[in-house]
Every structure is written in structure tokens, then in C-alpha cells.
Amino acid sequence: MKIVKTSATSPMGEITLYTLTNASGASVTLSSLGAGIVSVIVPDCDGVLTDVAIGYSNPADYIADGPCAGKVPGRFANRIANGHFTLDGKEYTLAINNGPNALHGGPTGFMNRIWNSTADAISGTVIFTLHSADGEEGYPGNLDVTAKYTWNDDNDLTLHLSAETDAPTVINLTNHAYWNLEGHDSGSVFNHTLQLNCSKWLPTDNTLIPTGEIAPVAGTPMDFTSPKAIGRDIKETFPALEYGKGYDNCWIADNHTPGQLNKIATLTSEPSGRVLNVLTTQPAVQVYTGNWLAGSPDNKAGRPYNDYDGVAIECQNCPDAPNRPEFPCAVLRPGETYSQTIVFSFKTK
């Protein structure tokens, strides 16, 4: 594995970039800003290499970008209702940054921090680490986080997320990459087919906070149990689609076993022949169809993105889990290790 290290300046300080190129010439570029994925260049069915990750030409443009493109949000990815939760009888107040709710850990969440980093060419690994102080964005406990990426010759990008705390806290980590398997600059993903190994989903209110119901997908536009074009039902008259101007919802993994990898999603582009299989140890997945990509920084070709130009497949715990005992527990306590894995496996038909 070949690793090239470069750097870029930003108002926050120096950003370190790592490009990992495997034996076939496929590559990924990772950034210390937000422990992010900047590019993933993989072959189509004819062997043509193309960048399939939504992103920007200037590394500094990732700072506080609305889409959170490619980065690791935290301390709690997704939404917490009204920016409040109670842990061990004590109420905590978070920054409100998404309507009435807290989103992705707040304005100075992990996605907007420069992480420490190291790389190892022998194992094809880049490790990012971050310390989050007690009280940061309202969260309790000092938290030490690691995001370990590995790229291999089979075009598998594995992300292992881990964390430890010195006081009880809540945590939910993921990666917020957006994919367009025809190329990041190729337009809408409506013709991509998506399959989710998820027979249930979480209905929400109009601020995208779960109601607590865990509902079957059968008979609704939320049914991706068989491969379906993303654009087929996205304009249907259905509350979830109207609230988010498209898909921005959480599905519950079928056959989830804590600590075991489970294939949760398959994204396919028929014209290119590219296939993305997503495996994870996480209990759920948020699918967001880039409904508000317009207005983000210009893309890597110097042109603006439009809404729906990419789809994020965010393996994670359920939104608002700290306030929902019926959802998987989001509490991390001293002596425990938070440990979750996501694999983005790129293949061709």
C-alpha cells in the first residue's frame, strides 16, 4: 500500500491529508479535519477509475459545511430532541443547531475539529484521535475517541470507531460520506438502486425526531427490502418524505447482533456497474438523500452541487436514543469501550 501525506492550511490550523493507493491503483484520501473521507477513487465495470465521494476542492471548505460531507460527527451523531437528555438523574443541555434540536454534537462537534493522526503503509491504515473535554457542547465526561481507517487491495474501506470516558456520557458515532457511484460530479442519484436489510423504520415528527414507534416498512415508500431506485417514491405524498424533502430517516437492522458485522445496505449504479456494500456492527442506519446539498461549497470540479447529488448511508444508533429507553442504549460508562465498525466495500457487477 502506498500512502502519500500532504497538508493544507485553514483558519483552524494545518489539515493533514493522506492518500492511500492499493495495488490496482484505486485510492482513498482521508483528512484530519473531522477524520473525514475526501475522495474514494474506484473502477467501474470497464476499469475506469472515478471519484465516487461527494466533496470539495479546498480542504478548508469542509469546516462547518452544512452537509457534513465525509466527516465523523459527534459526540452524538444525528438529532437529540430539544437539546436535552437526562443521565443518572441529571439533566444536560446541549447546543440547539437544527430547528429545535441538537444535531451531530453541536456547532463545534467532532466533524469541525482537527484530529491528531498517524499512518502505516504496511497495514494500509490511518488512525485519527481526538480528545473531547468534559462539558464540551454540554456533554459530560472526558472522552477519548479513535477513528481507524483501513484500505485494502479488495477496495474495502473499513472504519473502526472506538472511545473511552472517565464519566458516564452518551455517544453515537458514524461517518457522513455521500456516495454517487457514477462519479461525484455526475448529478442526481435518483437512478441508483438501494437495498436495505431492514424491515422496520422509525417514524418521526416534523423536526425529524422519532416518535418512539418502530414501524414495518411494508406497503410504504420506506420499503427498500428489495432493490429499488432511490427516486422511485421520493416525491410521494408521505409524511416522512415531506418532512425532510426526501429520505432522511432511520431504519433498524434486521438480524443485528452486537459486535458482529452485518450487511445492512447495497447501493448500485447500473450504468457504471459499481456496487457499494455496507456492512456494520451498528444497530441502525440513517439514509439521507442529500436533500439540501445545494448551497454547499463547490465540488472538486469547481461546480456547485445540487440537491440529491449524493446519498449518505450512515450506520449508527437511533436518533434521540438518550431519551428513548426502547432504543439501543447510547450510554458509555468508565471502564467500558465504545466499539463499532463500518465497512464500505466497493465492487463491480
C-alpha positions as CSV (number, residue, x, y, z in Angstrom):
1,M,0.0,0.0,0.0
2,K,1.3,3.4,-0.9
3,I,0.5,6.4,1.3
4,V,1.2,10.0,0.4
5,K,0.9,12.6,3.1
6,T,0.2,16.2,2.3
7,S,-1.1,19.2,4.2
8,A,-3.3,22.3,3.6
9,T,-3.8,25.5,5.6
10,S,-7.1,26.5,7.1
11,P,-8.4,29.1,9.6
12,M,-8.3,26.3,12.2
13,G,-4.7,25.3,11.6
14,E,-3.0,22.8,9.4
15,I,-5.1,20.0,7.9
16,T,-3.2,16.7,7.2
17,L,-4.3,14.6,4.2
18,Y,-3.5,11.0,3.5
19,T,-3.9,9.3,0.1
20,L,-3.8,5.5,0.2
21,T,-3.4,3.8,-3.2
22,N,-3.7,0.0,-3.4
23,A,-2.2,-2.5,-5.9
24,S,-4.8,-1.9,-8.5
25,G,-4.5,1.9,-8.4
26,A,-7.8,2.5,-6.5
27,S,-7.4,5.1,-3.8
28,V,-8.9,6.9,-0.9
29,T,-8.0,10.3,0.5
30,L,-8.6,11.0,4.2
31,S,-8.5,14.3,6.1
32,S,-7.6,15.1,9.7
33,L,-10.4,17.7,9.6
34,G,-13.3,15.7,11.0
35,A,-11.5,12.4,10.5
36,G,-13.1,12.7,7.0
37,I,-13.3,10.8,3.7
38,V,-12.3,13.3,1.0
39,S,-12.3,11.0,-2.0
40,V,-12.7,7.4,-3.0
41,I,-11.5,6.6,-6.5
42,V,-12.6,3.1,-7.7
43,P,-13.1,1.4,-11.0
44,D,-16.3,0.9,-13.0
45,C,-17.1,-2.3,-14.9
46,D,-14.7,-1.2,-17.6
47,G,-11.9,-0.5,-15.1
48,V,-12.3,3.3,-15.4
49,L,-11.3,5.0,-12.1
50,T,-13.7,7.7,-10.8
51,D,-14.1,9.6,-7.6
52,V,-17.4,8.5,-6.1
53,A,-17.4,10.5,-2.8
54,I,-19.1,13.9,-2.6
55,G,-16.6,16.6,-1.5
56,Y,-14.9,19.9,-2.2
57,S,-11.8,21.1,-4.0
58,N,-10.5,23.1,-1.0
59,P,-9.8,21.1,2.2
60,A,-10.7,24.1,4.3
61,D,-14.2,24.2,2.8
62,Y,-15.1,21.2,5.0
63,I,-15.1,23.5,8.0
64,A,-18.7,23.9,9.2
65,D,-20.1,22.8,5.9
66,G,-23.8,22.2,6.1
67,P,-23.7,18.7,4.5
68,C,-21.0,17.4,7.0
69,A,-19.5,15.7,3.9
70,G,-17.4,12.6,4.6
71,K,-16.7,13.5,8.2
72,V,-17.2,11.8,11.6
73,P,-19.9,13.8,13.6
74,G,-20.1,13.5,17.4
75,R,-20.2,13.3,20.3
76,F,-23.7,12.2,19.3
77,A,-24.4,11.9,15.6
78,N,-27.9,12.7,14.4
79,R,-30.6,14.5,16.5
80,I,-31.4,14.8,20.2
81,A,-34.8,16.3,20.9
82,N,-34.8,19.9,22.2
83,G,-31.1,19.6,23.0
84,H,-31.9,17.8,26.3
85,F,-31.3,14.4,27.9
86,T,-31.2,13.0,31.4
87,L,-28.4,10.6,32.5
88,D,-28.3,9.1,36.0
89,G,-30.9,11.6,37.2
90,K,-29.1,14.7,35.9
91,E,-30.3,16.8,33.0
92,Y,-27.9,18.0,30.4
93,T,-28.4,20.9,27.9
94,L,-26.8,20.9,24.5
95,A,-26.5,23.5,21.8
96,I,-29.5,23.8,19.5
97,N,-28.4,23.8,15.9
98,N,-31.1,22.1,13.9
99,G,-34.5,23.7,14.3
100,P,-35.5,23.0,18.0
101,N,-33.0,20.1,18.2
102,A,-29.3,19.3,18.7
103,L,-27.6,17.8,15.7
104,H,-24.3,15.9,15.2
105,G,-22.8,17.1,18.6
106,G,-23.3,20.8,18.0
107,P,-21.6,23.5,16.0
108,T,-18.1,22.6,17.3
109,G,-18.8,18.8,17.1
110,F,-16.1,16.3,16.1
111,M,-16.7,17.0,12.4
112,N,-15.4,20.5,12.9
113,R,-12.3,19.6,14.8
114,I,-8.8,18.8,13.5
115,W,-7.9,15.4,14.8
116,N,-4.4,14.1,15.6
117,S,-3.2,11.4,13.1
118,T,-0.7,8.7,12.2
119,A,-0.4,6.4,9.2
120,D,1.1,3.0,8.5
121,A,1.7,1.9,4.9
122,I,2.3,-1.7,5.7
123,S,-1.2,-2.2,7.1
124,G,-2.8,0.5,4.9
125,T,-4.1,2.2,8.0
126,V,-4.7,5.8,9.1
127,I,-5.6,6.5,12.7
128,F,-7.2,9.7,13.9
129,T,-7.5,10.5,17.6
130,L,-9.4,13.3,19.4
131,H,-9.9,14.3,23.0
132,S,-13.3,15.8,23.9
133,A,-13.2,17.6,27.2
134,D,-15.8,17.3,30.0
135,G,-18.6,19.8,29.3
136,E,-17.8,20.3,25.6
137,E,-21.0,21.2,23.8
138,G,-22.8,20.3,27.1
139,Y,-21.8,16.6,27.2
140,P,-20.4,15.1,30.4
141,G,-17.1,13.3,30.8
142,N,-13.7,13.5,29.2
143,L,-13.9,11.3,26.1
144,D,-11.0,10.0,24.0
145,V,-12.0,8.9,20.5
146,T,-10.2,6.9,17.8
147,A,-11.3,6.6,14.1
148,K,-9.1,3.9,12.4
149,Y,-9.4,3.6,8.6
150,T,-8.0,0.7,6.6
151,W,-7.9,0.4,2.8
152,N,-7.1,-2.9,1.2
153,D,-6.5,-4.4,-2.3
154,D,-10.1,-5.5,-2.5
155,N,-11.3,-1.9,-2.4
156,D,-12.8,-2.3,1.1
157,L,-12.6,0.8,3.3
158,T,-13.1,-0.2,6.9
159,L,-13.7,2.3,9.7
160,H,-13.4,1.2,13.3
161,L,-14.7,3.8,15.8
162,S,-13.8,3.5,19.5
163,A,-14.0,5.7,22.6
164,E,-13.4,5.7,26.3
165,T,-14.7,8.0,29.0
166,D,-13.9,9.0,32.6
167,A,-17.6,9.7,33.5
168,P,-20.9,8.4,32.2
169,T,-21.8,10.0,28.9
170,V,-23.8,9.4,25.7
171,I,-22.2,8.6,22.3
172,N,-23.2,7.9,18.8
173,L,-20.5,7.9,16.1
174,T,-20.7,7.3,12.3
175,N,-19.3,8.5,9.0
176,H,-21.3,11.0,7.0
177,A,-19.9,10.3,3.5
178,Y,-22.2,10.9,0.5
179,W,-21.9,8.5,-2.4
180,N,-22.6,8.8,-6.1
181,L,-21.4,5.7,-7.8
182,E,-21.4,7.3,-11.3
183,G,-19.0,10.0,-10.1
184,H,-19.3,12.8,-7.5
185,D,-19.9,15.3,-10.3
186,S,-22.5,13.3,-12.3
187,G,-25.8,14.6,-10.9
188,S,-28.7,13.1,-9.2
189,V,-28.6,9.6,-7.5
190,F,-32.3,9.0,-8.3
191,N,-31.3,6.2,-10.7
192,H,-29.2,4.4,-8.1
193,T,-30.9,1.3,-6.7
194,L,-30.8,0.8,-2.9
195,Q,-31.5,-2.3,-0.9
196,L,-31.7,-2.2,2.9
197,N,-31.7,-5.3,5.1
198,C,-34.2,-3.5,7.3
199,S,-37.9,-4.4,7.6
200,K,-38.6,-1.7,10.2
201,W,-38.0,2.1,10.4
202,L,-38.5,4.9,12.8
203,P,-41.4,7.4,12.0
204,T,-40.6,10.9,13.2
205,D,-42.3,14.2,13.9
206,N,-41.9,17.2,11.5
207,T,-38.5,18.0,13.1
208,L,-37.2,14.5,12.3
209,I,-37.3,13.3,15.9
210,P,-38.5,9.7,16.3
211,T,-42.0,9.3,17.8
212,G,-40.9,6.1,19.5
213,E,-42.8,3.9,17.1
214,I,-40.9,1.1,15.4
215,A,-42.9,0.6,12.2
216,P,-42.9,-2.0,9.4
217,V,-41.7,-0.7,6.0
218,A,-44.1,-3.0,4.1
219,G,-46.6,-1.1,2.0
220,T,-44.8,2.3,2.4
221,P,-42.3,4.3,0.4
222,M,-39.8,3.4,3.1
223,D,-39.6,-0.2,1.8
224,F,-36.1,-1.0,0.4
225,T,-36.1,-4.7,1.4
226,S,-35.8,-5.3,-2.4
227,P,-33.6,-3.2,-4.7
228,K,-35.4,0.0,-5.6
229,A,-34.5,3.2,-7.4
230,I,-33.9,5.9,-4.9
231,G,-36.0,8.3,-7.0
232,R,-39.0,6.0,-7.5
233,D,-41.0,7.0,-4.4
234,I,-39.1,10.0,-3.2
235,K,-41.7,12.5,-4.3
236,E,-44.7,10.5,-2.9
237,T,-47.2,12.2,-0.6
238,F,-46.0,10.6,2.6
239,P,-45.2,12.4,5.9
240,A,-41.6,11.2,6.3
241,L,-40.7,12.3,2.7
242,E,-42.5,15.7,3.1
243,Y,-40.8,16.5,6.5
244,G,-37.3,16.0,5.0
245,K,-37.9,16.9,1.3
246,G,-36.8,13.3,0.6
247,Y,-35.3,10.5,2.6
248,D,-33.7,11.5,5.9
249,N,-34.8,8.6,8.1
250,C,-33.5,5.8,10.3
251,W,-34.0,2.1,9.5
252,I,-33.5,-0.7,12.1
253,A,-31.1,-3.5,11.0
254,D,-32.5,-7.0,10.7
255,N,-30.6,-9.8,12.4
256,H,-28.5,-7.3,14.4
257,T,-26.1,-9.0,16.8
258,P,-23.9,-6.6,18.9
259,G,-20.3,-6.8,17.8
260,Q,-20.9,-8.8,14.6
261,L,-20.6,-7.4,11.1
262,N,-23.9,-7.5,9.3
263,K,-24.6,-6.3,5.7
264,I,-27.1,-3.5,6.1
265,A,-27.2,-1.9,2.6
266,T,-26.3,-2.3,-1.0
267,L,-26.1,0.7,-3.4
268,T,-25.9,0.0,-7.1
269,S,-25.3,2.1,-10.2
270,E,-26.4,0.2,-13.3
271,P,-24.7,2.5,-15.9
272,S,-21.3,2.2,-14.2
273,G,-21.6,-1.3,-12.8
274,R,-20.3,-0.1,-9.4
275,V,-21.8,-1.7,-6.3
276,L,-21.3,-0.5,-2.7
277,N,-22.0,-3.0,0.0
278,V,-22.2,-1.5,3.5
279,L,-21.5,-3.8,6.5
280,T,-21.6,-2.7,10.1
281,T,-21.9,-3.7,13.8
282,Q,-24.3,-0.8,14.3
283,P,-28.0,-1.4,15.1
284,A,-29.4,1.1,12.6
285,V,-28.8,3.2,9.5
286,Q,-29.8,6.7,8.6
287,V,-30.2,7.2,4.9
288,Y,-30.1,10.8,3.7
289,T,-30.5,11.6,0.0
290,G,-28.7,14.9,0.0
291,N,-31.9,16.8,0.1
292,W,-30.2,20.1,1.0
293,L,-26.8,19.8,-0.9
294,A,-27.5,22.9,-2.9
295,G,-25.6,25.8,-1.5
296,S,-22.7,23.7,-0.2
297,P,-19.1,24.6,-1.3
298,D,-18.3,24.0,-4.9
299,N,-17.3,20.4,-5.8
300,K,-13.9,19.0,-6.7
301,A,-14.6,20.0,-10.3
302,G,-15.3,23.6,-9.3
303,R,-19.0,23.4,-9.9
304,P,-21.9,23.6,-7.5
305,Y,-23.7,20.6,-6.1
306,N,-27.5,20.3,-6.5
307,D,-29.9,18.6,-4.1
308,Y,-29.9,14.8,-4.4
309,D,-26.4,14.6,-6.0
310,G,-25.3,12.1,-3.4
311,V,-26.7,9.7,-0.8
312,A,-25.4,9.2,2.7
313,I,-25.6,5.7,4.3
314,E,-24.9,6.5,8.0
315,C,-24.5,3.4,10.2
316,Q,-25.3,4.4,13.8
317,N,-27.5,4.1,16.8
318,C,-31.0,5.5,16.6
319,P,-31.6,9.3,16.7
320,D,-32.7,10.6,20.2
321,A,-31.6,7.3,21.8
322,P,-30.6,9.1,25.1
323,N,-34.3,10.0,25.5
324,R,-35.7,6.7,24.3
325,P,-35.2,3.7,26.5
326,E,-36.8,1.5,23.9
327,F,-33.9,2.2,21.5
328,P,-30.4,0.6,21.9
329,C,-28.5,2.1,24.8
330,A,-26.3,5.1,23.9
331,V,-24.6,5.4,27.3
332,L,-20.9,4.8,27.7
333,R,-19.5,4.4,31.3
334,P,-16.0,4.4,32.7
335,G,-14.3,1.1,32.2
336,E,-16.2,0.4,29.0
337,T,-15.1,0.8,25.5
338,Y,-17.4,2.0,22.7
339,S,-16.5,-0.1,19.7
340,Q,-18.3,-0.1,16.3
341,T,-17.2,-0.9,12.7
342,I,-18.4,0.2,9.3
343,V,-17.2,-1.3,6.0
344,F,-17.7,0.4,2.7
345,S,-17.0,-2.4,0.2
346,F,-16.7,-1.3,-3.5
347,K,-17.3,-3.9,-6.2
348,T,-18.4,-4.1,-9.8
349,K,-21.1,-6.1,-11.4
